[in-house]
Amino acid sequence: MKVFVASVIASAGIMNASSATAIDMPALAKKDTCTACHAIEKQIVGPSWMDVSKRYKGATEYMYKGKSYPLEDGLVMKVSKGGSGNWGQIPMPINDPSGAKLAEYKELVQFILSLAK
């Protein structure tokens, strides 16, 4: 019986953790309509953010348009300037042509990378 109760409690904790992750999605992701193409745990148009986090877990560099950057800087550029080829044929659109939101996108990238930890 104790094993069953522990199982139920553990399952509830997992469900709550999943719900908390969805609630904790940065406001910028909603405001800039990132959620139209991305979800935390499932692929929509682009990859899930959990898949992105898992892919880059432990990585220190990111190749963007043939040049190597520190991981966070490279991913911020990808979010800001768009691109294609990393996750299939559908391109990520340009989200910040002026570069005015780089600090906000850095926060978003840090959130995404933290998901698989």
N, C-alpha and C positions, 0 to 999 in steps of 0.2 A: 504494500500500500504506500509506503514512504517513497518508493521509486516512482510510482505513478504520480503522486502529488508533486514530487520534485520535477518530473517531466512536464506536468501542466504548468507549473510556475516558470520553468525555463522557457517553455513555448510562449507564454504570455509576455515574458521579458523580451523575447525576440520580436514578437509582434509590436510591442511598444517601442522598441528601438527603431524598427522600420518606420513606424508612424512618426516618431520624433525626427527622423532624418528628413522626411517629406515636409514636416512643419518648419524645420530649420533651414529650408532652401533660401538662399540669399534673396532679398527683395529685388536686387538688380536683375536676377535671372527672370523674375516675373515681369519686371518693368520693361526689360529689353527683349521680351518674348523668346528667350532661350528655350522656354518650356514648350514652344510650338514644335521644336525639333528634338529636344532632349528631355529625358526623364532620369530620375536618379537610378532606378533599378531595371529599366527595360528600354530597349531600342525603339525609337519612334522613326524619325528620318535619319538622325545622326545616332552615334553610339550612346549607350547609357553612360551616365557619369561614373557609375561604379566600374564599368568596363574600362573607361579611360583611366580611372584611378589605379585599377589593377595592372593595366599595361605599363604604366610609368612608375609603379611602386619600385623604389630602389634605384631608379634612373637618376642621373645627374645632368644629362644633356638632352637637347631636343634639336633635331635638324629641321630648319625652316627654310624652304626654298634654296636648298643646297648648302646652307651655312649652319654651323653648330653654335648653339646658345646654351647658357645655363637653363635647366629644365623649366623653371617658372617663367623666365623671360621669354623663352621660345613659345611656350603655350599661350602666354598673354598675347604675343604677336599673332598667333594663329587665331585666337578668339577675336582680336581686334581687326586684323586684316584679311581674315578668311584664307581659303586655300582648299586643296583637294588631294586625294591620293593616300592619306593615312588610314582611312576607314572605308574605302570603296570609291565609287565613281561620283557620288553626289557631293558637290562642293559645299563647304561652309561659306556662307556669304560674308561680305565685309560688314562688320558691325560698328566700327568706329573709324571712319576714314580720316578724321582730324587728329586722332590720337588723344583726345581730351579725356577719355575714360580709362586710361591705362592703370591707374591706381585702383579703380573699382574692379577692373578685370583681373588684376593681380589677386585681389581678395576672393573673387569667384574661383580662380584657378586653385588657390590654396584650399578652398572649401572642397573642390572636386578631388584634388589629390589626397585630401585627408580621409576620404570615404573608405578606402581599402586598408586603413591602418588599424 
